[in-house]
Amino acid sequence: MSVNIELGFTVTGLADEAQAKDVARAIGELLDAEGIEDQVGYGVVLDKGEYLVTGESEFALIITRFYAWGPTFETAFARTVAEVAPTAKAAVEWGYPDEDH
């Protein structure tokens, strides 16, 4: 069964702009491997002197077997960030637009 899912994420605790750009590049590779890079806007943000990487789906993603894919993606996302920035904090947030109606 397929569901409509909104994806959002934030990575905090980055050392500097260079590390943030490296994390964004790695996340881009993950999104590309998952086949959703063209559906998710993401990038480096400077907020109150702290570099972050943020992103969100531009519209709901249609995901088959989300109950299995979601946790797998969260694990891969955390691992991807940790490989580039071991002390960073990665957070993935899911939205369920069908439940809002």
N, C-alpha and C positions, 0 to 999 in steps of 0.2 A: 504494500500500500504506500502511496506517495502522500506527502504532506507539504504544505507551504510553510517555510521556515525563514525567518529573518536572522541574519548573522551579524553580530557586532563583536568587536574585540578591542582591547586596550593593553598595551605593554608599558609598564612604568619601571622606574628604578634603573634607567639607562645612564651610563657614565657620561656620554657626550653625544654630539651630533653624529660623529662618525659611527659610533656603535648603533645609534638609532637607525642610520641609513643601512647598516649591515643587517640589522634585524628586519627592516622593511623588505630588503632584498630577499632574505631567506623566507619570509612569509609569502612573498610573491611567488617564489618557487613552489612552496607548498600549495598555494591556491591554484597555481597552474597545474600541478600534478593531480589535484582534485577536480580539475576541469571547471573551476569557478572564478578564475582570476578576472575574466572580463565582466563578471557580475558583482564584484566587490571592489568598492573604492577604498583605498588605504594609503597611508603615508606618514611622514614624520611631522610632528607638531611640537612647537615650543610653547609651553604653557607655564607662566609664572617662573621662568628660568629653568624649567625641567623639560627635557626632551622625552617625548612619548611617541609611540607608534599606535595609531588608531585606524579602525576601519569598520565598514558596515556594508551590508548588501544594499544595492541600489533599489532592489525590489525583492519580493519574496522568492526564495529559491525553492524549486520543486525537488524534494529529496525522497527517493525511494528507500524504504527500510531505515528511516531516520533513527529509530530506536537503537540500531546497530552502528550506523554511520556517525551519529553525533558524538558518542563517547570516544570512538576511534579518532575522529577529527580533533577533539579536545586534547587527547594524549599526544597526537602528532604535532599539534600547535605548541603545546608546552615543551615538547622535546626540541622542536625547531628553534624556539626562542632560547632555551637553555644552552643549546650548542653554541650560540653566538654570544649570549649575554647571561652567564650562569647565575648572576645575582638579581636579574630582572624578574618582575612579577608579570605573568601573562594571565589575562582574564578573557574568557569567551562568554558571550551572552547570547541567548537564543530568544527570538520573539516568535509568537504564534498568532499570526494575523487572523487566522480563521476563527480563533477563540474570541476575538474582539467583537465579533458580529452577533 
